[in-house]
Amino acid sequence: FFFSSRRRHTRSASVSWARRCVQETDPDTGKDYKDLPSLPKNPPSAPKSEPIPLRKPTETNREFSSKFKYEDDKEPYQAPPPATIPDSGKPALDGYSENLSQPDPEPEPEPKPKQEAPLPPPALPPSTGPSFDPAKEYFVNLLNPSLSVAKRMKMMMEPLPKALTKVECTILRDKSGLSKKMYPKFDMVLSNNHKFLLSGQKQSMMGSAHYTITLENEDTSKKGAGYLGKVRSDSSKTEYNLFDHGENPTGGFAYEKIRQQLGCVYYEQSAANGKGPRKMNVLIPSIKEDGMQAFWKPLKDSDHMAAKFKIGNCDNMICLTNKPPVWNKALEAYVLNFSGRVTMPSVKNFQLIDPEDESKIVMQFGRVDDNTFNLDASYPLSFFQAFGIALSSFHYADQSLSGYITQLYQ
């Protein structure tokens, strides 16, 4: 009884204290808290759920086992027997229609690929057709007015095609004006239509001869866009070297920028007390299997073509010589047969041949009038090399040559 009274007294005191701590009226409805319905003393409790049965193993063992059976398990699932085709007993496969009374039709055989008609043989390119004329094709490209500078330069520097018997050119000398009398200008054109090819001019150089060769008719200087190379002689003026547009190896330039030697003309004095004809030795790089010339880039004088030729070393070079003229008693002069291409006697007239085949004339050059000269060239020379050889003939002025003159053969 004491504990029961004590508990009731403590609860009533707590309720009284709580009522004094809150407001007596509801601020929203204005009603007194005393009038609000009170919660039931013993609210109904949630219904108790029955315990869920636990899994029971089918066999008692202390090791792990995955075989369990549940109280609510049903019979194991059994798949239905496969469908069969009526009257055959064979299982139905995918691809049969829904109407099992009739089988699907057999699949149609795949169509065989159509055999295309054989293609006609490819047409031969223009350069290999039976009617192809390499000489004509070469001149078509040469006369093309829209030909780029790079292609023109390539055609001037590469050897002439073997198919060409010869290319007939004309060199026009211009000595008009005071400056050109000292430094004449030369233009090489085709003889039949005067198509301009190359231009060369003598330059001011102490102690040696120096000619520039360009693609341009007006600007013949080394700074011009069409500058190809030069002809340069030694101090004795008997050796004339042909170089491209590269730099002199003595200038300290990189190896890639050093000039390449494209030929050499070596003049020998006559053995008949300077009264006989001069002898020319023309040296050019040999031709490789791909049609290009061998590479010559001498870094010192002893590496030049003339230096190798003088000691009997002709490796990687082609040696040409001038055809010896024949003495004519009636004219009292040495003569050559130029087949009508030369009409005036001159010490500059010459014909170049291969020592191994003297019947083939590789190049011939001679005077037509005071300032006109004809030049015929063929393989293995290039336009640049033929023009450079002719320029060396203009400058060669050995006093021993004054005792003879080369005329045309009558």
QUIFEN-V522935 format. One record per residue. N is the residue number from 0. SS is DSSP state (2 for helix, 1 for strand, 0 for the rest). PHI is phi in degrees with one decimal (* if undefined). OMEGA is omega as a letter, one per 20 degrees, with the letter a starting at -180 (NA if undefined). Layout:
BEGIN
N,SS,PHI,OMEGA
N,SS,PHI,OMEGA
END
This chain:
BEGIN
0,0,*,a
1,2,-63.5,a
2,2,-66.6,r
3,2,-65.7,r
4,2,-64.1,r
5,2,-59.6,a
6,2,-69.5,a
7,2,-69.2,a
8,2,-65.7,a
9,2,-68.8,a
10,2,-70.3,a
11,2,-68.2,r
12,2,-67.7,r
13,2,-68.2,r
14,2,-67.8,r
15,2,-61.7,r
16,2,-64.4,a
17,2,-67.8,r
18,2,-69.2,r
19,2,-73.0,a
20,2,-83.5,a
21,0,-111.7,r
22,0,-72.2,a
23,0,-82.4,a
24,1,-124.7,r
25,0,-79.5,a
26,0,-67.8,a
27,0,-86.1,a
28,0,-102.9,a
29,0,77.5,a
30,0,-86.3,r
31,1,-78.1,r
32,2,-62.2,a
33,2,-65.0,a
34,2,-80.9,a
35,0,-67.2,r
36,0,-65.7,a
37,0,-94.1,r
38,0,-67.8,r
39,0,-67.5,a
40,0,-70.8,a
41,0,-122.5,r
42,0,-66.1,a
43,0,-64.8,a
44,0,-91.8,a
45,0,-66.6,r
46,0,-62.2,a
47,0,-79.2,r
48,0,-90.4,a
49,0,-73.6,a
50,0,-65.3,r
51,0,-82.6,a
52,0,-67.2,r
53,0,-89.8,r
54,0,-68.3,r
55,1,-119.1,r
56,1,-68.6,a
57,0,-76.0,r
58,0,-139.3,a
59,0,-87.5,r
60,0,-150.5,a
61,0,-84.9,r
62,0,-85.9,a
63,0,-70.4,r
64,0,-141.2,a
65,0,-100.3,r
66,0,-94.2,r
67,1,-128.1,r
68,1,-133.4,a
69,0,-102.6,a
70,0,-65.7,a
71,0,-96.2,r
72,0,-66.9,r
73,0,-101.5,r
74,0,-66.5,a
75,0,-62.5,a
76,0,-72.4,r
77,0,-120.7,a
78,0,-70.5,r
79,0,-68.1,r
80,0,-63.4,a
81,0,-64.4,r
82,0,-69.6,r
83,1,-123.2,r
84,0,-82.3,a
85,0,-57.3,r
86,0,61.8,r
87,0,-129.5,a
88,0,75.4,r
89,0,-86.9,r
90,1,-66.9,r
91,0,-75.4,r
92,0,-110.0,r
93,0,-64.5,r
94,0,113.9,r
95,0,-86.1,a
96,0,-72.3,a
97,0,-67.5,r
98,0,-79.3,a
99,0,-73.2,r
100,0,-71.8,a
101,0,-126.0,r
102,0,-73.1,r
103,0,-65.1,r
104,0,-66.2,r
105,0,-63.1,a
106,0,-65.2,a
107,0,-68.2,r
108,0,-65.8,a
109,0,-64.2,a
110,0,-65.6,r
111,0,-71.2,r
112,0,-62.4,a
113,0,-68.1,r
114,0,-82.8,a
115,0,-69.8,r
116,0,-65.4,a
117,0,-60.6,a
118,0,-69.7,r
119,0,-66.6,r
120,0,-60.0,a
121,0,-61.3,r
122,0,-68.2,r
123,0,-67.6,r
124,0,-61.7,a
125,0,-57.8,a
126,0,-80.7,a
127,0,-127.2,a
128,0,-66.9,a
129,0,-66.5,a
130,0,-95.3,a
131,0,-74.5,r
132,0,-114.9,a
133,2,-61.8,r
134,2,-64.8,r
135,2,-66.7,r
136,2,-62.1,a
137,2,-64.7,a
138,2,-72.9,r
139,2,-63.2,r
140,2,-68.2,a
141,2,-67.8,a
142,0,-90.8,a
143,0,-66.5,a
144,0,-69.3,a
145,0,-93.0,a
146,0,-66.0,a
147,0,-69.6,a
148,2,-64.1,a
149,2,-64.1,r
150,2,-70.5,r
151,2,-62.9,r
152,2,-61.6,r
153,2,-64.0,a
154,2,-68.1,r
155,2,-75.9,a
156,2,-95.0,a
157,0,-83.5,r
158,0,-60.2,r
159,0,-65.7,a
160,0,-62.5,r
161,0,-65.7,a
162,0,-67.1,r
163,0,-80.0,r
164,0,-64.2,r
165,0,-168.7,r
166,1,-117.4,a
167,1,-90.1,a
168,1,-126.3,r
169,1,-134.0,r
170,1,-109.8,r
171,1,-106.5,r
172,1,-99.7,a
173,1,-117.0,r
174,0,-118.7,a
175,0,-75.7,r
176,2,84.2,a
177,2,-66.2,a
178,2,-68.2,a
179,2,-77.5,r
180,2,-68.9,r
181,2,-83.4,a
182,0,-129.4,a
183,0,-64.5,a
184,1,-115.0,a
185,1,-127.9,r
186,1,-121.3,r
187,1,-104.5,a
188,1,-130.7,r
189,1,-72.9,a
190,0,-70.2,a
191,0,-79.7,a
192,0,-129.3,r
193,0,57.3,r
194,0,-68.8,a
195,1,-68.5,r
196,1,-117.2,a
197,1,-140.0,r
198,1,-135.5,r
199,1,-140.4,a
200,1,-149.8,r
201,1,-72.6,a
202,0,-111.6,r
203,0,-73.7,a
204,0,-150.0,a
205,0,-78.0,r
206,0,84.3,a
207,0,-156.0,r
208,0,-90.3,a
209,1,-148.2,r
210,1,-123.9,r
211,1,-96.0,r
212,1,-126.1,a
213,1,-136.2,r
214,0,-86.8,a
215,0,-101.1,a
216,0,-84.6,a
217,0,-96.3,a
218,0,-90.9,a
219,0,-105.3,a
220,0,-83.4,r
221,0,-68.8,a
222,0,-85.7,a
223,0,-69.4,a
224,0,-69.3,a
225,0,-99.4,a
226,1,-67.0,a
227,1,-105.2,a
228,1,174.6,a
229,1,-152.9,r
230,1,-116.8,a
231,1,-130.9,a
232,1,-102.2,r
233,0,-86.2,a
234,0,-67.8,r
235,0,-80.1,r
236,0,59.6,r
237,0,-117.1,a
238,1,-127.7,a
239,1,-119.8,a
240,1,-103.2,r
241,1,-104.5,a
242,1,-122.2,r
243,1,-83.9,a
244,0,-82.5,a
245,0,-70.0,a
246,1,-95.5,r
247,0,-70.5,a
248,2,-65.0,r
249,2,-78.8,a
250,2,-86.0,r
251,0,77.8,a
252,0,-83.8,r
253,0,-64.6,a
254,2,-61.3,a
255,2,-65.6,a
256,2,-94.6,a
257,1,-75.0,a
258,0,-64.7,r
259,0,-112.5,r
260,1,-85.5,a
261,1,-109.7,r
262,1,171.1,r
263,1,-154.8,r
264,1,-117.0,a
265,1,-116.5,a
266,1,-96.0,r
267,1,-111.2,r
268,0,-70.1,a
269,0,-68.1,r
270,0,-83.5,a
271,0,-92.8,r
272,0,54.7,r
273,0,73.7,a
274,0,-98.0,a
275,0,-95.0,r
276,0,-69.1,r
277,0,-76.3,r
278,1,-117.7,a
279,1,-111.0,r
280,1,-122.2,a
281,1,-106.5,a
282,1,-116.7,r
283,1,-134.5,r
284,1,-62.0,r
285,0,-68.4,a
286,1,-98.4,r
287,0,-82.4,a
288,0,-63.9,a
289,0,-82.1,r
290,0,88.9,r
291,0,-96.0,a
292,1,-80.7,r
293,0,-65.3,a
294,0,-91.7,r
295,0,-125.5,r
296,0,-138.7,a
297,0,-72.0,r
298,0,-99.3,r
299,0,-147.3,a
300,2,-61.7,a
301,2,-70.3,r
302,2,-94.8,a
303,0,-68.7,a
304,2,-62.6,a
305,2,-62.6,r
306,2,-65.3,r
307,2,-67.9,a
308,2,-66.5,a
309,2,-66.1,r
310,0,-97.9,r
311,0,83.3,r
312,0,-100.5,a
313,0,-113.3,r
314,0,-67.1,r
315,0,59.0,r
316,1,-148.0,r
317,1,-106.9,a
318,1,-106.9,r
319,1,-112.0,r
320,1,-137.5,a
321,1,-79.6,r
322,0,-73.0,a
323,0,-66.2,r
324,0,-71.7,a
325,1,-108.2,a
326,1,-76.8,r
327,1,-111.5,a
328,0,-67.2,a
329,0,-65.0,a
330,0,-89.4,a
331,0,52.9,a
332,1,-158.2,r
333,1,-83.2,a
334,1,-130.0,r
335,1,-139.3,r
336,0,-96.2,a
337,0,-100.4,r
338,0,55.5,r
339,0,83.0,a
340,0,-84.7,r
341,0,-125.3,a
342,0,-121.4,r
343,1,-132.7,r
344,0,-71.3,r
345,0,-161.1,r
346,0,-67.8,a
347,0,-85.0,a
348,0,-70.5,r
349,1,-159.3,r
350,1,-132.1,r
351,1,-102.7,r
352,1,-132.6,r
353,1,-86.9,a
354,0,-55.6,a
355,0,-81.4,r
356,1,-142.4,a
357,1,-72.4,a
358,1,-76.9,a
359,1,-95.6,r
360,1,-94.1,a
361,1,-79.7,a
362,1,-155.1,r
363,1,-138.9,a
364,1,-146.7,r
365,1,-169.0,a
366,1,-84.1,r
367,1,-109.7,r
368,1,-147.0,a
369,0,-58.7,a
370,0,-125.6,r
371,1,-127.1,a
372,1,-137.4,r
373,1,-98.3,a
374,1,-135.0,r
375,1,-116.9,a
376,1,-131.5,r
377,0,-151.4,r
378,0,-58.3,j
379,0,-98.5,a
380,0,-78.8,r
381,0,-108.3,r
382,2,-58.9,a
383,2,-62.2,a
384,2,-67.1,r
385,2,-63.2,r
386,2,-66.5,r
387,2,-65.4,r
388,2,-64.2,r
389,2,-64.6,r
390,2,-64.7,r
391,2,-65.4,r
392,2,-68.6,r
393,2,-64.5,a
394,2,-90.9,a
395,0,-64.0,a
396,0,-134.1,r
397,0,-76.1,a
398,2,-65.6,a
399,2,-71.4,a
400,2,-89.2,a
401,2,-73.7,a
402,2,-88.7,r
403,0,-146.6,r
404,0,-146.2,a
405,1,-98.0,r
406,1,-110.5,r
407,1,-80.2,a
408,0,-81.3,a
409,0,-89.1,NA
END
